[in-house]
């Protein structure tokens, strides 16, 4: 019996997801040490932006989505939530909450102090200058999918640090 036959899917997802988050955090830390927080933020955003189209194609493939655009809000919302659930370890995903109180609107919030990036940036003492890569990644996903949207609030820094809460809305425009 191979190791993959012995491991539960959720355990494998968490193992791989935590490995990615650890690598991401260590990359950010060492980039800050070598180049400073401003360059680390810029390089992080550049990497996220170029990774998003690849990530979305892979997510569509693994989730069995064979279309290039979404015309139905529920299909779109379910795809984004399933992609997040695939990518994030359960211990991280369960700290984020997404709801749709009305058509074409997604509300999000992170439990108080529980965003993984917030905790990591606090730990390496750069939270006051960190530019959120988590929600930027979702914005880049929407761009990669060709989805028109508006996000409120516009995020420049870290909402959890600046306001004590990370929450907002994404209005999507699927028709026209």
VMD Tcl script that builds the backbone (N, CA, C; Angstrom):
set m [mol new atoms 528]
animate dup $m
set s [atomselect $m all]
$s set {name element resname resid chain x y z} {
  {N N UNK 1 A 0.849 -1.180 0.000}
  {CA C UNK 1 A 0.000 0.000 0.000}
  {C C UNK 1 A 0.894 1.244 0.000}
  {N N UNK 2 A 0.622 2.155 -0.929}
  {CA C UNK 2 A 1.438 3.367 -1.010}
  {C C UNK 2 A 1.026 4.360 0.077}
  {N N UNK 3 A 1.890 5.303 0.325}
  {CA C UNK 3 A 1.616 6.316 1.345}
  {C C UNK 3 A 0.348 7.100 0.999}
  {N N UNK 4 A 0.112 7.378 -0.279}
  {CA C UNK 4 A -1.083 8.118 -0.680}
  {C C UNK 4 A -2.360 7.318 -0.431}
  {N N UNK 5 A -2.255 6.003 -0.454}
  {CA C UNK 5 A -3.413 5.163 -0.142}
  {C C UNK 5 A -3.732 5.164 1.351}
  {N N UNK 6 A -2.738 5.445 2.169}
  {CA C UNK 6 A -2.920 5.403 3.630}
  {C C UNK 6 A -3.364 6.743 4.219}
  {N N UNK 7 A -3.185 7.814 3.483}
  {CA C UNK 7 A -3.459 9.156 4.011}
  {C C UNK 7 A -4.841 9.626 3.566}
  {N N UNK 8 A -5.577 10.184 4.500}
  {CA C UNK 8 A -6.881 10.776 4.181}
  {C C UNK 8 A -6.678 12.011 3.297}
  {N N UNK 9 A -7.640 12.273 2.405}
  {CA C UNK 9 A -7.550 13.434 1.515}
  {C C UNK 9 A -7.411 14.737 2.301}
  {N N UNK 10 A -8.183 14.877 3.372}
  {CA C UNK 10 A -8.126 16.123 4.144}
  {C C UNK 10 A -6.769 16.299 4.815}
  {N N UNK 11 A -6.181 15.205 5.277}
  {CA C UNK 11 A -4.845 15.290 5.878}
  {C C UNK 11 A -3.808 15.678 4.835}
  {N N UNK 12 A -3.936 15.122 3.642}
  {CA C UNK 12 A -3.005 15.458 2.563}
  {C C UNK 12 A -3.153 16.927 2.168}
  {N N UNK 13 A -4.407 17.380 2.033}
  {CA C UNK 13 A -4.650 18.786 1.696}
  {C C UNK 13 A -4.035 19.705 2.747}
  {N N UNK 14 A -4.241 19.395 4.010}
  {CA C UNK 14 A -3.687 20.228 5.075}
  {C C UNK 14 A -2.161 20.202 5.068}
  {N N UNK 15 A -1.586 19.038 4.859}
  {CA C UNK 15 A -0.126 18.915 4.809}
  {C C UNK 15 A 0.443 19.777 3.682}
  {N N UNK 16 A -0.122 19.660 2.495}
  {CA C UNK 16 A 0.372 20.433 1.354}
  {C C UNK 16 A 0.079 21.925 1.523}
  {N N UNK 17 A -1.118 22.251 2.012}
  {CA C UNK 17 A -1.477 23.656 2.215}
  {C C UNK 17 A -0.602 24.337 3.247}
  {N N UNK 18 A -0.331 23.647 4.339}
  {CA C UNK 18 A 0.536 24.226 5.375}
  {C C UNK 18 A 1.965 24.363 4.874}
  {N N UNK 19 A 2.400 23.429 4.038}
  {CA C UNK 19 A 3.727 23.551 3.431}
  {C C UNK 19 A 3.819 24.785 2.554}
  {N N UNK 20 A 2.762 25.018 1.763}
  {CA C UNK 20 A 2.742 26.207 0.912}
  {C C UNK 20 A 2.746 27.479 1.768}
  {N N UNK 21 A 1.910 27.522 2.805}
  {CA C UNK 21 A 1.854 28.710 3.659}
  {C C UNK 21 A 3.180 28.954 4.369}
  {N N UNK 22 A 3.829 27.890 4.811}
  {CA C UNK 22 A 5.131 28.040 5.468}
  {C C UNK 22 A 6.163 28.569 4.486}
  {N N UNK 23 A 6.181 28.021 3.287}
  {CA C UNK 23 A 7.115 28.517 2.267}
  {C C UNK 23 A 6.836 29.981 1.962}
  {N N UNK 24 A 5.575 30.315 1.775}
  {CA C UNK 24 A 5.188 31.692 1.477}
  {C C UNK 24 A 5.647 32.635 2.587}
  {N N UNK 25 A 5.419 32.243 3.828}
  {CA C UNK 25 A 5.826 33.069 4.965}
  {C C UNK 25 A 7.335 33.220 5.065}
  {N N UNK 26 A 8.053 32.135 4.874}
  {CA C UNK 26 A 9.519 32.191 4.951}
  {C C UNK 26 A 10.101 32.994 3.794}
  {N N UNK 27 A 9.487 32.852 2.604}
  {CA C UNK 27 A 9.924 33.656 1.460}
  {C C UNK 27 A 9.734 35.140 1.777}
  {N N UNK 28 A 8.567 35.489 2.318}
  {CA C UNK 28 A 8.289 36.890 2.633}
  {C C UNK 28 A 9.263 37.402 3.688}
  {N N UNK 29 A 9.489 36.609 4.713}
  {CA C UNK 29 A 10.409 36.994 5.786}
  {C C UNK 29 A 11.810 37.274 5.238}
  {N N UNK 30 A 12.344 36.359 4.457}
  {CA C UNK 30 A 13.709 36.534 3.948}
  {C C UNK 30 A 13.793 37.650 2.911}
  {N N UNK 31 A 12.743 37.845 2.145}
  {CA C UNK 31 A 12.715 38.961 1.203}
  {C C UNK 31 A 12.715 40.281 1.964}
  {N N UNK 32 A 11.952 40.354 3.052}
  {CA C UNK 32 A 11.974 41.554 3.912}
  {C C UNK 32 A 13.373 41.803 4.461}
  {N N UNK 33 A 14.010 40.751 4.931}
  {CA C UNK 33 A 15.353 40.884 5.504}
  {C C UNK 33 A 16.351 41.388 4.473}
  {N N UNK 34 A 16.260 40.875 3.266}
  {CA C UNK 34 A 17.226 41.216 2.214}
  {C C UNK 34 A 16.908 42.529 1.506}
  {N N UNK 35 A 15.626 42.771 1.235}
  {CA C UNK 35 A 15.248 43.885 0.363}
  {C C UNK 35 A 14.346 44.923 1.011}
  {N N UNK 36 A 13.822 44.626 2.194}
  {CA C UNK 36 A 12.919 45.556 2.866}
  {C C UNK 36 A 11.465 45.233 2.578}
  {N N UNK 37 A 10.602 45.760 3.421}
  {CA C UNK 37 A 9.174 45.460 3.348}
  {C C UNK 37 A 8.533 45.977 2.063}
  {N N UNK 38 A 8.940 47.137 1.573}
  {CA C UNK 38 A 8.319 47.673 0.358}
  {C C UNK 38 A 8.557 46.763 -0.840}
  {N N UNK 39 A 9.781 46.289 -1.007}
  {CA C UNK 39 A 10.098 45.374 -2.114}
  {C C UNK 39 A 9.416 44.024 -1.892}
  {N N UNK 40 A 9.372 43.562 -0.648}
  {CA C UNK 40 A 8.703 42.286 -0.367}
  {C C UNK 40 A 7.225 42.366 -0.746}
  {N N UNK 41 A 6.552 43.465 -0.386}
  {CA C UNK 41 A 5.150 43.648 -0.759}
  {C C UNK 41 A 4.981 43.658 -2.276}
  {N N UNK 42 A 5.828 44.410 -2.969}
  {CA C UNK 42 A 5.726 44.519 -4.429}
  {C C UNK 42 A 5.975 43.170 -5.106}
  {N N UNK 43 A 6.995 42.457 -4.658}
  {CA C UNK 43 A 7.298 41.154 -5.252}
  {C C UNK 43 A 6.212 40.128 -4.929}
  {N N UNK 44 A 5.665 40.187 -3.732}
  {CA C UNK 44 A 4.579 39.285 -3.353}
  {C C UNK 44 A 3.374 39.500 -4.261}
  {N N UNK 45 A 3.010 40.758 -4.465}
  {CA C UNK 45 A 1.864 41.053 -5.326}
  {C C UNK 45 A 2.134 40.645 -6.769}
  {N N UNK 46 A 3.353 40.852 -7.243}
  {CA C UNK 46 A 3.692 40.440 -8.610}
  {C C UNK 46 A 3.568 38.926 -8.761}
  {N N UNK 47 A 4.051 38.189 -7.773}
  {CA C UNK 47 A 3.963 36.726 -7.820}
  {C C UNK 47 A 2.507 36.270 -7.790}
  {N N UNK 48 A 1.704 36.884 -6.937}
  {CA C UNK 48 A 0.282 36.524 -6.840}
  {C C UNK 48 A -0.416 36.767 -8.170}
  {N N UNK 49 A -0.155 37.930 -8.761}
  {CA C UNK 49 A -0.818 38.298 -10.015}
  {C C UNK 49 A -0.473 37.332 -11.146}
  {N N UNK 50 A 0.786 36.927 -11.235}
  {CA C UNK 50 A 1.171 36.015 -12.313}
  {C C UNK 50 A 0.768 34.572 -12.017}
  {N N UNK 51 A 0.579 34.246 -10.747}
  {CA C UNK 51 A 0.180 32.899 -10.363}
  {C C UNK 51 A -1.327 32.678 -10.536}
  {N N UNK 52 A -2.122 33.725 -10.389}
  {CA C UNK 52 A -3.583 33.594 -10.368}
  {C C UNK 52 A -4.170 32.905 -11.603}
  {N N UNK 53 A -3.774 33.267 -12.819}
  {CA C UNK 53 A -4.358 32.569 -13.975}
  {C C UNK 53 A -4.031 31.068 -13.985}
  {N N UNK 54 A -2.834 30.723 -13.572}
  {CA C UNK 54 A -2.435 29.315 -13.510}
  {C C UNK 54 A -3.263 28.594 -12.450}
  {N N UNK 55 A -3.396 29.238 -11.295}
  {CA C UNK 55 A -4.177 28.659 -10.197}
  {C C UNK 55 A -5.633 28.428 -10.594}
  {N N UNK 56 A -6.218 29.402 -11.288}
  {CA C UNK 56 A -7.622 29.276 -11.680}
  {C C UNK 56 A -7.812 28.176 -12.720}
  {N N UNK 57 A -6.892 28.049 -13.651}
  {CA C UNK 57 A -6.985 26.960 -14.631}
  {C C UNK 57 A -6.870 25.607 -13.942}
  {N N UNK 58 A -5.955 25.491 -13.008}
  {CA C UNK 58 A -5.801 24.232 -12.269}
  {C C UNK 58 A -7.037 23.928 -11.430}
  {N N UNK 59 A -7.585 24.960 -10.774}
  {CA C UNK 59 A -8.785 24.759 -9.951}
  {C C UNK 59 A -9.960 24.328 -10.823}
  {N N UNK 60 A -10.120 24.966 -11.974}
  {CA C UNK 60 A -11.208 24.573 -12.875}
  {C C UNK 60 A -11.045 23.119 -13.312}
  {N N UNK 61 A -9.818 22.744 -13.634}
  {CA C UNK 61 A -9.566 21.375 -14.082}
  {C C UNK 61 A -9.903 20.363 -12.985}
  {N N UNK 62 A -9.392 20.581 -11.780}
  {CA C UNK 62 A -9.609 19.604 -10.706}
  {C C UNK 62 A -11.070 19.578 -10.238}
  {N N UNK 63 A -11.771 20.702 -10.383}
  {CA C UNK 63 A -13.177 20.764 -9.971}
  {C C UNK 63 A -14.143 20.419 -11.110}
  {N N UNK 64 A -13.584 20.089 -12.272}
  {CA C UNK 64 A -14.415 19.661 -13.393}
  {C C UNK 64 A -15.181 20.775 -14.076}
  {N N UNK 65 A -14.643 21.974 -14.032}
  {CA C UNK 65 A -15.269 23.126 -14.699}
  {C C UNK 65 A -14.651 23.225 -16.088}
  {N N UNK 66 A -15.485 23.122 -17.131}
  {CA C UNK 66 A -14.930 23.134 -18.483}
  {C C UNK 66 A -15.312 24.371 -19.292}
  {N N UNK 67 A -15.808 25.374 -18.631}
  {CA C UNK 67 A -16.166 26.604 -19.352}
  {C C UNK 67 A -15.153 27.703 -19.051}
  {N N UNK 68 A -15.126 28.703 -19.918}
  {CA C UNK 68 A -14.183 29.805 -19.746}
  {C C UNK 68 A -14.771 30.983 -18.998}
  {N N UNK 69 A -16.099 31.051 -18.901}
  {CA C UNK 69 A -16.701 32.160 -18.159}
  {C C UNK 69 A -17.891 31.679 -17.350}
  {N N UNK 70 A -18.195 32.454 -16.336}
  {CA C UNK 70 A -19.332 32.147 -15.470}
  {C C UNK 70 A -20.441 33.152 -15.758}
  {N N UNK 71 A -21.630 32.650 -16.055}
  {CA C UNK 71 A -22.791 33.513 -16.267}
  {C C UNK 71 A -23.769 33.425 -15.103}
  {N N UNK 72 A -23.598 32.421 -14.267}
  {CA C UNK 72 A -24.502 32.161 -13.163}
  {C C UNK 72 A -23.774 32.440 -11.846}
  {N N UNK 73 A -24.333 33.320 -11.032}
  {CA C UNK 73 A -23.683 33.717 -9.784}
  {C C UNK 73 A -23.451 32.537 -8.848}
  {N N UNK 74 A -24.427 31.676 -8.699}
  {CA C UNK 74 A -24.266 30.546 -7.780}
  {C C UNK 74 A -23.130 29.626 -8.214}
  {N N UNK 75 A -23.032 29.365 -9.522}
  {CA C UNK 75 A -21.920 28.543 -10.023}
  {C C UNK 75 A -20.581 29.216 -9.743}
  {N N UNK 76 A -20.521 30.518 -9.987}
  {CA C UNK 76 A -19.292 31.277 -9.747}
  {C C UNK 76 A -18.917 31.244 -8.265}
  {N N UNK 77 A -19.882 31.563 -7.406}
  {CA C UNK 77 A -19.631 31.598 -5.955}
  {C C UNK 77 A -19.170 30.231 -5.451}
  {N N UNK 78 A -19.848 29.189 -5.877}
  {CA C UNK 78 A -19.466 27.839 -5.452}
  {C C UNK 78 A -18.060 27.488 -5.918}
  {N N UNK 79 A -17.711 27.875 -7.132}
  {CA C UNK 79 A -16.367 27.609 -7.642}
  {C C UNK 79 A -15.312 28.310 -6.784}
  {N N UNK 80 A -15.508 29.582 -6.487}
  {CA C UNK 80 A -14.531 30.336 -5.687}
  {C C UNK 80 A -14.396 29.719 -4.295}
  {N N UNK 81 A -15.507 29.392 -3.664}
  {CA C UNK 81 A -15.446 28.794 -2.324}
  {C C UNK 81 A -14.786 27.420 -2.350}
  {N N UNK 82 A -15.069 26.636 -3.374}
  {CA C UNK 82 A -14.429 25.324 -3.481}
  {C C UNK 82 A -12.934 25.457 -3.755}
  {N N UNK 83 A -12.550 26.440 -4.567}
  {CA C UNK 83 A -11.126 26.674 -4.830}
  {C C UNK 83 A -10.411 27.061 -3.539}
  {N N UNK 84 A -11.024 27.941 -2.748}
  {CA C UNK 84 A -10.433 28.320 -1.462}
  {C C UNK 84 A -10.318 27.116 -0.533}
  {N N UNK 85 A -11.354 26.303 -0.502}
  {CA C UNK 85 A -11.335 25.132 0.370}
  {C C UNK 85 A -10.253 24.137 -0.048}
  {N N UNK 86 A -10.019 24.022 -1.350}
  {CA C UNK 86 A -8.955 23.138 -1.831}
  {C C UNK 86 A -7.570 23.641 -1.451}
  {N N UNK 87 A -7.379 24.934 -1.562}
  {CA C UNK 87 A -6.047 25.523 -1.419}
  {C C UNK 87 A -5.658 25.743 0.034}
  {N N UNK 88 A -6.604 26.157 0.850}
  {CA C UNK 88 A -6.278 26.484 2.240}
  {C C UNK 88 A -6.412 25.263 3.147}
  {N N UNK 89 A -5.495 25.111 4.086}
  {CA C UNK 89 A -5.667 24.060 5.090}
  {C C UNK 89 A -6.973 24.297 5.859}
  {N N UNK 90 A -7.592 23.226 6.325}
  {CA C UNK 90 A -8.868 23.345 7.054}
  {C C UNK 90 A -8.745 24.296 8.234}
  {N N UNK 91 A -7.616 24.249 8.946}
  {CA C UNK 91 A -7.426 25.106 10.122}
  {C C UNK 91 A -7.393 26.586 9.752}
  {N N UNK 92 A -7.092 26.901 8.506}
  {CA C UNK 92 A -7.101 28.284 8.022}
  {C C UNK 92 A -8.470 28.604 7.430}
  {N N UNK 93 A -8.973 27.723 6.572}
  {CA C UNK 93 A -10.247 27.951 5.893}
  {C C UNK 93 A -11.384 28.160 6.891}
  {N N UNK 94 A -11.367 27.428 8.001}
  {CA C UNK 94 A -12.456 27.542 8.978}
  {C C UNK 94 A -12.441 28.874 9.720}
  {N N UNK 95 A -11.381 29.640 9.609}
  {CA C UNK 95 A -11.304 30.960 10.249}
  {C C UNK 95 A -11.823 32.067 9.326}
  {N N UNK 96 A -12.054 31.715 8.067}
  {CA C UNK 96 A -12.595 32.677 7.104}
  {C C UNK 96 A -14.059 32.343 6.855}
  {N N UNK 97 A -14.852 33.365 6.619}
  {CA C UNK 97 A -16.287 33.154 6.440}
  {C C UNK 97 A -16.769 33.963 5.243}
  {N N UNK 98 A -17.527 33.297 4.399}
  {CA C UNK 98 A -18.067 33.919 3.198}
  {C C UNK 98 A -19.565 33.671 3.177}
  {N N UNK 99 A -20.316 34.703 2.813}
  {CA C UNK 99 A -21.763 34.559 2.698}
  {C C UNK 99 A -22.230 35.380 1.508}
  {N N UNK 100 A -23.442 35.109 1.105}
  {CA C UNK 100 A -24.016 35.832 -0.018}
  {C C UNK 100 A -25.430 36.258 0.357}
  {N N UNK 101 A -25.547 37.438 0.994}
  {CA C UNK 101 A -26.861 37.887 1.448}
  {C C UNK 101 A -27.792 38.282 0.303}
  {N N UNK 102 A -27.203 38.527 -0.857}
  {CA C UNK 102 A -28.011 38.839 -2.036}
  {C C UNK 102 A -27.232 38.446 -3.284}
  {N N UNK 103 A -27.949 38.347 -4.370}
  {CA C UNK 103 A -27.356 37.931 -5.636}
  {C C UNK 103 A -26.213 38.881 -6.026}
  {N N UNK 104 A -25.151 38.307 -6.540}
  {CA C UNK 104 A -23.984 39.034 -7.046}
  {C C UNK 104 A -23.173 39.739 -5.956}
  {N N UNK 105 A -23.376 39.350 -4.708}
  {CA C UNK 105 A -22.637 39.952 -3.601}
  {C C UNK 105 A -22.072 38.851 -2.705}
  {N N UNK 106 A -20.795 38.970 -2.412}
  {CA C UNK 106 A -20.147 38.053 -1.476}
  {C C UNK 106 A -19.587 38.886 -0.335}
  {N N UNK 107 A -19.990 38.565 0.880}
  {CA C UNK 107 A -19.409 39.182 2.075}
  {C C UNK 107 A -18.343 38.243 2.607}
  {N N UNK 108 A -17.265 38.814 3.139}
  {CA C UNK 108 A -16.238 37.982 3.758}
  {C C UNK 108 A -15.830 38.584 5.084}
  {N N UNK 109 A -15.370 37.753 5.982}
  {CA C UNK 109 A -14.676 38.221 7.177}
  {C C UNK 109 A -13.794 37.109 7.709}
  {N N UNK 110 A -12.737 37.546 8.369}
  {CA C UNK 110 A -11.840 36.632 9.081}
  {C C UNK 110 A -12.146 36.773 10.560}
  {N N UNK 111 A -12.138 35.666 11.272}
  {CA C UNK 111 A -12.326 35.729 12.716}
  {C C UNK 111 A -11.250 36.628 13.313}
  {N N UNK 112 A -11.605 37.325 14.383}
  {CA C UNK 112 A -10.722 38.320 14.989}
  {C C UNK 112 A -9.328 37.765 15.283}
  {N N UNK 113 A -8.333 38.380 14.671}
  {CA C UNK 113 A -6.936 38.013 14.888}
  {C C UNK 113 A -6.520 36.701 14.262}
  {N N UNK 114 A -7.380 36.081 13.447}
  {CA C UNK 114 A -7.120 34.720 12.969}
  {C C UNK 114 A -6.625 34.603 11.532}
  {N N UNK 115 A -6.491 35.694 10.812}
  {CA C UNK 115 A -5.950 35.598 9.456}
  {C C UNK 115 A -4.493 35.130 9.538}
  {N N UNK 116 A -4.157 34.124 8.748}
  {CA C UNK 116 A -2.803 33.559 8.791}
  {C C UNK 116 A -1.743 34.583 8.411}
  {N N UNK 117 A -2.040 35.452 7.450}
  {CA C UNK 117 A -1.059 36.464 7.042}
  {C C UNK 117 A -0.880 37.503 8.149}
  {N N UNK 118 A -1.976 37.922 8.748}
  {CA C UNK 118 A -1.912 38.870 9.862}
  {C C UNK 118 A -1.034 38.319 10.978}
  {N N UNK 119 A -1.268 37.067 11.351}
  {CA C UNK 119 A -0.480 36.463 12.434}
  {C C UNK 119 A 0.993 36.360 12.047}
  {N N UNK 120 A 1.259 35.969 10.815}
  {CA C UNK 120 A 2.644 35.837 10.370}
  {C C UNK 120 A 3.372 37.165 10.292}
  {N N UNK 121 A 2.706 38.181 9.779}
  {CA C UNK 121 A 3.340 39.496 9.641}
  {C C UNK 121 A 3.559 40.146 11.004}
  {N N UNK 122 A 2.637 39.886 11.942}
  {CA C UNK 122 A 2.853 40.343 13.319}
  {C C UNK 122 A 4.082 39.668 13.910}
  {N N UNK 123 A 4.200 38.386 13.663}
  {CA C UNK 123 A 5.310 37.612 14.219}
  {C C UNK 123 A 6.664 38.106 13.706}
  {N N UNK 124 A 6.730 38.504 12.427}
  {CA C UNK 124 A 8.013 39.000 11.901}
  {C C UNK 124 A 8.125 40.524 12.007}
  {N N UNK 125 A 7.150 41.121 12.696}
  {CA C UNK 125 A 7.168 42.542 13.061}
  {C C UNK 125 A 7.170 43.502 11.873}
  {N N UNK 126 A 6.349 43.171 10.849}
  {CA C UNK 126 A 6.196 44.079 9.712}
  {C C UNK 126 A 4.722 44.391 9.436}
  {N N UNK 127 A 3.846 44.073 10.385}
  {CA C UNK 127 A 2.416 44.214 10.166}
  {C C UNK 127 A 2.014 45.652 9.852}
  {N N UNK 128 A 2.707 46.619 10.402}
  {CA C UNK 128 A 2.332 48.020 10.169}
  {C C UNK 128 A 2.558 48.458 8.724}
  {N N UNK 129 A 3.365 47.729 7.957}
  {CA C UNK 129 A 3.619 48.102 6.560}
  {C C UNK 129 A 3.238 47.002 5.570}
  {N N UNK 130 A 2.650 45.928 6.060}
  {CA C UNK 130 A 2.274 44.811 5.189}
  {C C UNK 130 A 1.084 45.185 4.311}
  {N N UNK 131 A 1.160 44.864 3.033}
  {CA C UNK 131 A 0.045 45.029 2.094}
  {C C UNK 131 A -0.615 43.671 1.899}
  {N N UNK 132 A -1.857 43.566 2.241}
  {CA C UNK 132 A -2.581 42.288 2.227}
  {C C UNK 132 A -2.432 41.559 0.896}
  {N N UNK 133 A -1.917 40.356 0.983}
  {CA C UNK 133 A -1.822 39.503 -0.190}
  {C C UNK 133 A -2.971 38.513 -0.282}
  {N N UNK 134 A -3.673 38.300 0.821}
  {CA C UNK 134 A -4.738 37.296 0.865}
  {C C UNK 134 A -5.920 37.734 0.002}
  {N N UNK 135 A -6.460 38.892 0.267}
  {CA C UNK 135 A -7.603 39.362 -0.511}
  {C C UNK 135 A -7.165 39.814 -1.904}
  {N N UNK 136 A -5.926 40.272 -2.025}
  {CA C UNK 136 A -5.394 40.599 -3.352}
  {C C UNK 136 A -5.396 39.349 -4.234}
  {N N UNK 137 A -5.094 38.210 -3.652}
  {CA C UNK 137 A -5.101 36.952 -4.393}
  {C C UNK 137 A -6.498 36.662 -4.941}
  {N N UNK 138 A -7.514 36.884 -4.126}
  {CA C UNK 138 A -8.883 36.665 -4.602}
  {C C UNK 138 A -9.219 37.654 -5.711}
  {N N UNK 139 A -8.792 38.909 -5.563}
  {CA C UNK 139 A -8.999 39.880 -6.639}
  {C C UNK 139 A -8.329 39.412 -7.928}
  {N N UNK 140 A -7.127 38.901 -7.817}
  {CA C UNK 140 A -6.407 38.411 -9.002}
  {C C UNK 140 A -7.098 37.193 -9.602}
  {N N UNK 141 A -7.694 36.362 -8.756}
  {CA C UNK 141 A -8.486 35.240 -9.270}
  {C C UNK 141 A -9.642 35.771 -10.121}
  {N N UNK 142 A -10.330 36.782 -9.607}
  {CA C UNK 142 A -11.462 37.349 -10.345}
  {C C UNK 142 A -10.994 37.934 -11.669}
  {N N UNK 143 A -9.874 38.651 -11.636}
  {CA C UNK 143 A -9.304 39.190 -12.875}
  {C C UNK 143 A -8.982 38.062 -13.856}
  {N N UNK 144 A -8.361 37.002 -13.363}
  {CA C UNK 144 A -7.977 35.875 -14.217}
  {C C UNK 144 A -9.200 35.195 -14.834}
  {N N UNK 145 A -10.310 35.211 -14.121}
  {CA C UNK 145 A -11.551 34.610 -14.621}
  {C C UNK 145 A -12.343 35.565 -15.507}
  {N N UNK 146 A -11.853 36.807 -15.645}
  {CA C UNK 146 A -12.549 37.796 -16.458}
  {C C UNK 146 A -13.810 38.330 -15.805}
  {N N UNK 147 A -13.866 38.267 -14.478}
  {CA C UNK 147 A -15.040 38.730 -13.727}
  {C C UNK 147 A -14.874 40.211 -13.399}
  {N N UNK 148 A -15.861 40.994 -13.761}
  {CA C UNK 148 A -15.888 42.401 -13.350}
  {C C UNK 148 A -16.406 42.435 -11.916}
  {N N UNK 149 A -15.796 43.284 -11.095}
  {CA C UNK 149 A -16.166 43.318 -9.680}
  {C C UNK 149 A -15.756 44.656 -9.074}
  {N N UNK 150 A -16.304 44.916 -7.909}
  {CA C UNK 150 A -15.793 45.996 -7.067}
  {C C UNK 150 A -15.669 45.420 -5.661}
  {N N UNK 151 A -14.615 45.849 -4.979}
  {CA C UNK 151 A -14.370 45.354 -3.627}
  {C C UNK 151 A -14.418 46.533 -2.671}
  {N N UNK 152 A -15.122 46.331 -1.565}
  {CA C UNK 152 A -15.185 47.351 -0.529}
  {C C UNK 152 A -14.876 46.685 0.806}
  {N N UNK 153 A -13.974 47.265 1.546}
  {CA C UNK 153 A -13.160 48.439 1.202}
  {C C UNK 153 A -12.006 48.063 0.271}
  {N N UNK 154 A -11.444 49.078 -0.366}
  {CA C UNK 154 A -10.201 48.866 -1.107}
  {C C UNK 154 A -9.130 48.612 -0.057}
  {N N UNK 155 A -8.356 47.577 -0.251}
  {CA C UNK 155 A -7.374 47.188 0.762}
  {C C UNK 155 A -5.983 47.596 0.305}
  {N N UNK 156 A -5.342 48.412 1.105}
  {CA C UNK 156 A -3.966 48.823 0.827}
  {C C UNK 156 A -3.002 48.167 1.809}
  {N N UNK 157 A -3.373 48.161 3.070}
  {CA C UNK 157 A -2.519 47.589 4.113}
  {C C UNK 157 A -3.124 46.299 4.630}
  {N N UNK 158 A -3.278 46.210 5.947}
  {CA C UNK 158 A -3.891 45.041 6.590}
  {C C UNK 158 A -5.072 45.537 7.420}
  {N N UNK 159 A -6.279 45.162 7.021}
  {CA C UNK 159 A -7.481 45.615 7.729}
  {C C UNK 159 A -7.510 45.160 9.178}
  {N N UNK 160 A -7.059 43.932 9.432}
  {CA C UNK 160 A -7.072 43.409 10.807}
  {C C UNK 160 A -6.209 44.300 11.697}
  {N N UNK 161 A -5.077 44.731 11.189}
  {CA C UNK 161 A -4.175 45.597 11.953}
  {C C UNK 161 A -4.738 47.017 12.060}
  {N N UNK 162 A -5.250 47.531 10.952}
  {CA C UNK 162 A -5.691 48.926 10.902}
  {C C UNK 162 A -7.031 49.165 11.592}
  {N N UNK 163 A -7.958 48.217 11.474}
  {CA C UNK 163 A -9.316 48.425 11.981}
  {C C UNK 163 A -9.729 47.428 13.061}
  {N N UNK 164 A -8.887 46.422 13.302}
  {CA C UNK 164 A -9.217 45.405 14.290}
  {C C UNK 164 A -10.123 44.309 13.767}
  {N N UNK 165 A -10.507 44.412 12.500}
  {CA C UNK 165 A -11.364 43.406 11.863}
  {C C UNK 165 A -11.077 43.403 10.368}
  {N N UNK 166 A -11.123 42.227 9.785}
  {CA C UNK 166 A -10.963 42.110 8.335}
  {C C UNK 166 A -12.281 41.612 7.778}
  {N N UNK 167 A -12.985 42.513 7.138}
  {CA C UNK 167 A -14.270 42.158 6.543}
  {C C UNK 167 A -14.546 43.084 5.379}
  {N N UNK 168 A -15.373 42.619 4.473}
  {CA C UNK 168 A -15.717 43.447 3.331}
  {C C UNK 168 A -16.699 42.755 2.416}
  {N N UNK 169 A -16.857 43.371 1.242}
  {CA C UNK 169 A -17.825 42.895 0.258}
  {C C UNK 169 A -17.180 42.872 -1.116}
  {N N UNK 170 A -17.578 41.887 -1.887}
  {CA C UNK 170 A -17.190 41.822 -3.292}
  {C C UNK 170 A -18.486 41.797 -4.101}
  {N N UNK 171 A -18.693 42.853 -4.872}
  {CA C UNK 171 A -19.844 42.920 -5.774}
  {C C UNK 171 A -19.358 42.446 -7.135}
  {N N UNK 172 A -20.000 41.423 -7.680}
  {CA C UNK 172 A -19.596 40.920 -8.990}
  {C C UNK 172 A -20.638 41.300 -10.034}
  {N N UNK 173 A -20.149 41.494 -11.247}
  {CA C UNK 173 A -21.004 41.881 -12.367}
  {C C UNK 173 A -20.813 40.839 -13.464}
  {N N UNK 174 A -21.670 39.829 -13.464}
  {CA C UNK 174 A -21.512 38.733 -14.412}
  {C C UNK 174 A -22.180 39.003 -15.749}
  {N N UNK 175 A -23.119 39.896 -15.777}
  {CA C UNK 175 A -23.881 40.125 -17.010}
  {C C UNK 175 A -23.620 41.528 -17.527}
  {N N UNK 176 A -22.794 41.619 -18.566}
  {CA C UNK 176 A -22.551 42.903 -19.209}
  {C C UNK 176 A -21.425 43.627 -18.730}
}
mol reanalyze $m
mol bondsrecalc $m
mol representation Tube
mol addrep $m
